């Protein structure tokens, strides 16, 4: 585990860049916790800031410790990096306190971008005790100067020596297993979230649902961590609990066939641009209020954007939207005929309102997938905009008259 020390200005105010780096570091830990939970075997438990930044404890007694480094600018695994030697020092303390067994523990440093160092590469590749002992000797020579005199030992910085010297001076029986079981992992993409997304994408799940599953799982992990901390408990999550949540999210977005939209709400300026469009004039014919017009513009724009994005992503074939439009026109026609019989005695304006409200309640699927609630009303407004349908019984005649007035 490591503490994050703020870099402050002379006035004692944390600089924005440092604050961002600190937040990234903690956020990275939660992403790594989710990644470890996805990879961990059944029955295991994973934790945040308990034994290390992230730790996995399996039922067979093995432990996987992960020390995370966000590394926005510096190289935390350089030969003389204080961060590297502080990590080794902390692991050595865990071994000395018998909190972990070095022989059955993996000691991993994870860095959020590609970095390297001569010593850390030797540590990573030391697959047996002989190689680990040779690496430890090489580290002494590099930091202290060549054996046997190690003439440079007194000259290394105070910040480095407080962590490096205790490691290099320790009983080799304690240090060698740490080096033998050392691993350096660098983010493949430069983004731990992208790496997690790639991990989920390798599962048998439809590609278009991967971002939604990732967002749900990361949010769930954060919630579990926050709840534990709020209760004063260690942040420990069982692999089996994570797996149940994963299956629940998977069933929700994939097996239940839900079309998910990431389309943002249109801005006020975007909405106002369309208040003179034909579908709004259709609403004016049945005397709908301003708020209803605003909702109609929002529904139409979001439906348009969704149709484009779902078609581009391959979630929905473009021909399916034509089939949907035909189904909506057919439903409108049937509702219009029913309306003309049931509400024949009502004024035309009221008949139009009733027809509009009934059509707004329709819910149809797209390729057997359920779209967001605004989508079908938005598609109806699209059809009204091109005059395939209308709300007022005499909408064709009335729109034509207003067209002539406009000319």
N, C-alpha and C positions, 0 to 999 in steps of 0.2 A: 504494500500500500504506500501511497505517497501523498504528501500534503502539497497543496497548490499555494504558492506564495505570490501575493499580488505585487505587481510592479506599479509603483505610484509616482505621481508627479511631486514636485516640491511641496505642493499644497496638500498632499496626502490623498489625492483623488485618483482612483484607478483609471488608467488610460483605456479608451474604447477598444483598442487593438488587444490589450491584455485581457480585458473583460471578455471579449469575444473568444479569445483563445482558451480561457478558463471554462467558458460555457461549452465550447467544442469538446474539450477534454472530458467533461462529465457526460455530455450527450453521447460521446463516443463509447463510453463505458456501457451505457444502456443498450446501444446497438450491438456491441460485442456480447452482452449478456443474452440478447435475443438470438444471436448467431450461435452461441455456445449451447443454448437450450435446444435449438433446432438440431444440432449435431450430436448432442449428448445421448447416451444409451438410456433405455427405459429404466426407471427406478432411481435414476441419479438425481442430484440436487445441484442447482447452480446459484451462486451468490454474487452480490455486488458489495465491494468494500468490506468484506469479512476477513478472509485469508489474504486476499489480494484485490486488485481492481475488479477482476472477475475470476471466479473459481468454480470448477466442476468437481464434485465428489461422487464417485461411482460406487455401486454396491459391492464391487470386488476390492474396494479399498484404495484404488488408484485415484490420484488427484491431478487436475490440470489447472495450473495457475497461469493467469494472463495479466501482465502489466501493460497497460495501454499508453501509447504516446501519440498525441495529436500531431506534433511536429509540423507546425505551419511554416516555419522558416529554418530552425536549426536541425542538426542531426543528433538525435538522442542516443545513438548507438556508436558514435565515433569513439576511437580508441581511448581518448581522454575525456569523454563526456561524463559529467558528474551524474547525469540521469542513468547512464548504464551502470556505473559502479554503485550508485545508491540502490538500484534494483537488486543487484547481486548481493549487496550487504543486507537488504531486508529479507531476501530469501534465506540467507545464511542464518539470520536470527530465528526464522521460523523453524529451521532444521535444529538449531541448538536448543530451542524450547520444546522440541519434540511435537510441534504442532503439525508438521508434515514429515513423512519419510522420504528422504531425497531419492532413495532407490526406486520408489513407486510413484514419483511425482514428475510431471512435465512442467518445466519452467519456461514459459513463453513470453517474449516481448512482442507486442503487436504495434506496428507503426502505420499511421494512416496514409503514408505515401512511401514510395520506394527509397530506401536509404541503405547504406552499407558501411562497413568498417573492417579493417584487417582482423582485429581480435574477435569481433562478433561473428565473423565468417568462420574463424577457427573454432569458436565455441559451438556454432551451429553444426559443424561437420564432425565434431569429435564424437564418434559413435561408440567408443569403448574407453575403458579406464586408462589405457596407455596413451591414446590420443588426447584424452582430457588432461592427463598429467603433463604432457608435452605442451599443450596449449597454456596451461597455468604457468609453466616455466617461461614460455614466450611472453606472457603478459607481464611477468616480473621484469624481464629484460627490457621490454619496451618502456615501461613506466619508470623503473628504478635504475636502468642502465644494466649493462651486461654482468652476469654472474662471474665470479663469486662476489665481487666487491660492491656491485649495485651503487655506484658512486652518485647517481642522480636522485637517489631516494630522498635526500633532504631537500631537494629543490622543487619537488612537485607542489602544486598550490594547496593551500589549506583546505579549500572547498573539495578538492579531489582526494586528498590524503585521508580525510576523516571517514571516507567510505572505501576507497581502494585498498589502503593499507590493512585494515582488519580482514579483508577478504584474502589478500595475498599472503598474510601472515598466519592465517587460520590453519588448523589441522587439515591436511590434504584429504584425509578420509571424509571430512565433511564437505569440502569444496568440490572434489572430483565428481561425485554423483550429480551435483548441480550442473556442472559443465557438460557432463555426458548426456544429461536429459534436457539440455538447453535448446530452445527453438527460437528462431527469428522469423516472424511473419510480417510481410508488408502487404498493404492493400493492393490488390491487383488493378483496381480501377482508379485509385486515389480517392475513393469515396466508400467508406464502410457501409453506408446504406445501399449503394449500388451493388456491393459485394453480397450483402444479405438478400437483395432482390434477385441476384443471379442464382443464389442458393435455392431460393423458393422456386425460381423458374425451372430448375432441374427436376422438380417434383412433378407428378402427373396432374397438372392443373392447367386450365386454359390460359394461354399467354396474356389475354386481355385483362384477366383478373389478378395478375400478379401484383401490380401496384396497390390495389385495394387490400389484398391479403397482407402485404407488407405493412401498410399503414395501420391496419387493425392490430396486427401482432405487436408492432412497436408501441402502439398506444396501450395495449393490454399490459405489456411488460412494464412500461413506465408507471401505470396505475398500481400494479402490484408492489413495485418498489416504493412508491410514494406512501401507500397504505401502511407498509411495514415500518417505514421511518416515522410516520406520524404516530404509530403506536409504540415507538421506542424499541422495536424488534429488529433483529438482523434481517437484511433484505435477501431472503432466500426463497427461490421459486423451484418447485418440483418439476422435473421434466414431464411427468405424467399429466400435471395440470396444464402445462404449456401445450402438450400434444392434444389434450381435449379441446382447448380453445382453438388450436389450429384446425382441427377437424370441423368444429362448429362454424368457423369463418369460411372454410372451404365449402361446406355444404350450403351455406347461405348464399354465397356469390356464384357458385358454379352449378351445384346440383339443383338448386331451386331456380336457376336461370333468371337472375336479376340483371337487367341492363343498368350499369352504373354510370353516372354522369359526373364529370369533374368540371362541368361548365359553370363559370361564375355568373352571378346575377348581373344583368346589364346595368350600366350606370344611368343616372338620371338624364344625362345628356344624350346617351344612346336611345333611351326610351322616347324622349321628346322629338327626336328626328323622325319618328314613325307615327306621330299622332295625326298626321293627315293622310295616312295610307287607307286603301280601300277597306280593309277589314275593320278599321276604326269607324269609317263612315257607315259600315254595316251595323255597328253597335249604336251609332247615333240615330239610325232609323228606328231603333226600338227604345230609344231614350235611356240608354245606359249611362251611369254617372262616370265622373272623371276617374275615380279609383278603379272602376272596372276596366276602363280603357288602359290604365297603367298596367294592371295585371295582365291584360290581353297582350300588350306589347312585350312584356317580360316573358310570358309563356311562349309566344311566337319566336322571339329571338333565341331563347334557350333551346327550343325544339329544333330550329334551323341549325344551330351549332352542333347539337347532338347528332343530327342526321348526317352531317358532314364528317364528324369525327368517328362515329361508329362505322361509317362506310369506309373511311380511309384506314381504320385499324383492322378492318376485316371482321368485326364483331357482327355486322349486319350486311347482307348483300343489298346492293342498291335496289334491285328489283323488288325486294321485300317492302320498301317504302312505297313503291307504286301500288303494291297489293294492299298495303295499309290504307292508302288514300282511297282506293276503290271501296274497301270495306267501310270506311268512314262515310263516304258519299252514299253508300247503300243504307247504312244505319240512319243517316240524316233523312233520306228520302222516306224510309219507313216511318220514322218519327213524325215527319211533316204530314204524312197521310193520316196517321192516327190523330195528330193534333187538329187537323181540319175537321175530323168527325166529332171528337170528344169536346172540342172547344169552339165549335162553329158559331155559337152565340156570342162569343167574346169579341171585342174590338181587335183589329188586325195587329195593333201594336202589342197587345197582351199575348196574342197567339205567338208573335215573334219572340217575346221574352220567355214564354214557356218552352218553346222549341230550343232556344239557346241554352236554357238552364238544363234541360234534359240531355242535350248533346254533351254539355260540359261534364256530366256525370258518367259518360261512357268510359269504360276501361277495356282496352284491347291489348293483346300481346303482340310483340314483334318477333317473328321467328320463335314463337313459344316462350319468349322472354318478357318479363314485366318491366316496362319503362317507368321513369319517375312520374309522379302525379301530374306535373305540369305538361307532360309531353303530348298526351292526346288532345287536351284543350288547345295547345299550341299548334298542333297539326290541323285542327278544325279551323283555326284562324288563318292558317296558310291557304286552305281551300277557299275560305271566305274572301281572302285577298285577291284570288284569281277568279272569283265569282262562280266557282263550281257549285257552291252552296251559298245560302243566305238565311237570315233569320226572319226578317219581315216577309209576310206572304207575297208582297209585291216588290221584293228587293230589286229585281231586274229592271223594272220600269222606273222605280225611284232613283236608282243609281244612274240610269241613263239620263234622266232629267237633270240631275246634279252635274253630270259630265258636260251636258250641253250648256248649262249655266256657266260652268268654269271656262268653257271655250269662248 
